[in-house]
Amino acid sequence: MQTRFILVVSSLILLPVAIAGTFARLSAASQTPRSPYVERLSSPIRGLSTREVDDLLNGRGAGFARMAELNDYPGPRHVLDLKEQLNLSAKQTQQVQAAFEKMNVEAKRLGREIVAQEQRLSIAFANKTIAPAKLQTQIEALATLYGKLRQTHLQAHLEITPLLSSKQIATYNVLRGYTDGKTPIRHHGN
């Protein structure tokens, strides 16, 4: 009986110590910095996320025209999505659709080129065959392609903005959450 009592008391004393040790180990493990790039290990191109590859191949903006979007130059895809709320006329819808299609074709073409270039760069790193001169050439080619892609998206915003009334643009900004409709959008530098 006394032995059983000693075991129970010992267990009760040692239990908090064991729990504290477990928490300490778990806490230390959770503080180990985990790379934000881990998800990209399963991507078809190690330097890009699966979403980035998908956006490039499908001509999506992926933030390339954010500057226009946030400065009263609506995006063609979003305008088409909101055509009823914006009360687009048939002519406006047709013109915005044409601008979107033109942009989308070029964005997909550039996206395919970018993905192919990124894949070559990824393979060169994976195979340990990358050299400084080759790296510079590949990065410059990618920079040119990304620049053209951004221009393609920004150009579409520029093309459709004159097709919309100021009221439609104001409504667009409310629908997209950029303004509440009461407070004017702040323009920097004006």
Order of alpha helices (4+ residues) and beta strands (2+ residues): alpha-alpha-alpha-alpha-alpha-alpha-alpha
